[in-house]
């Protein structure tokens, strides 16, 4: 019986908190909820959690890049509307997937965007 109690009590671990007072997975999800706006808010507010800082910066880099790309292709004659629609669909899918993965406490690093994110975080951490 003692073994069963130990197993049950080990499952009741307190999830890590961010410096905002939220659980890290909730803060990570919120980094994506308002696209780059909430990314900026959480990047500025977060002081200790590398998990939250990563998701906040990735949200900023990803959604600003897709927004600029969407604006740019809007000016392409004939196929601009199709390209913009594809970018919008991709943005929506990434938005949902990244919120789910952050909530599941997964640090999903997107190609290219993830590398830029890590470099930017490193630059911000180097400067007090």
Secondary structure, 3 states (H helix, E strand, C coil): CHHHHHHHHHCCCCCCECCCCCEHHHHHHHHHHCHHHHHHHHHHHCCCCHHHHHHHHHHHHHHHHHHHHHHHHCCCCCCHHHHHHHHHHHHHHHHHHHHHHHHCCCCCCCCCHHHHHHHHHHHHHHCC
